[in-house]
Amino acid sequence: MNYYGQQYYQPRPMFRFPKLTPAVKTILIANVACFIVQFVFRLLRSSFIDRYFTFHPADFLRGRYVWQIVTSLFLHANLLHIIFNMFMLSFAGFGPALERFVGSRRFCVVYFLAGIGGNVLFLVAHLKSAALLLGASGAVFGVLAAYAMAFPERLVLLLFVYPVRVKWVILGLFAIELLSEVSLAGASGIAHAAHLGGCIFGWAYMKIVYKMSLPFAFIERLKWWVRRLFSGSTAPRNPFGRGASNGGHAASSRPHGPKARKYRPIDDGSFIDEEVDPILEKISKHGIGSLTPHERRILKRARQRMGKA
């Protein structure tokens, strides 16, 4: 298994319940046990659990009950809340697959880092609010983001019907949470800021520790344009391919961008060095999904050359 080789993971749908891994199983049992204790205290009409273990941003800023930033990750508002979070963590397969990839210790780091990071972002976004926070949603969103970094091309069943690549699912979820937080500003009763924080910290962990990226072709093209913009080129080509340069010569008719490169016949050694090696390096950093159609054609041509050799 290669941490930098996201391209080795083939797309596959997740149609069955996975075998639970040790850390996921422990977290699942702990959440269920805490919910039962929380339910018993509510039956007794006691506010002890909610007062001392739910995350109170105002108390945290005063330095009181600082443990709440962690203990709130094991509490949930109702039965539906815990069922959804634990299903996404365990039985949907995201948690076990990620734990097998990074190991139990690092999985716990991702989980709690995302959960605590989500609480911190919620705190920052709602400094003047008296809202309370509980639930493992931020940690679960962090696991989803880390899973998407490790297995970007895998397929999941959207609404249990339509297969979609994980990288698009996490991008869509992030956009929805961001729009919800900006437009609703906490009025929905859902901690969208905590979800966003979980995504950000889960993404950052995989980016920093494993040097991974979500392989979106449009991001690669954007990065290419930014590098070109700040490269200091004194005579950029006309993007429309018309007109003339200052010297009176016709401007290049080739459009800008990575797709503009045309293949020219060269010997096998130069072909590998100039054409294939940069593409293989790009795959190792960003995954095979980041390749443009032109780069895929070059790889296909390389395989054909190898077969004839």
Helices and strands as residue ranges (DSSP letters): G 6-8, H 22-43, H 48-53, H 57-61, H 68-71, G 72-74, H 79-86, I 87-91, H 94-102, H 104-125, H 137-150, E 155-158, E 162-165, H 166-184, H 192-210, H 217-229, G 258-260, H 268-271, I 272-276, H 277-286, G 288-290, H 293-308
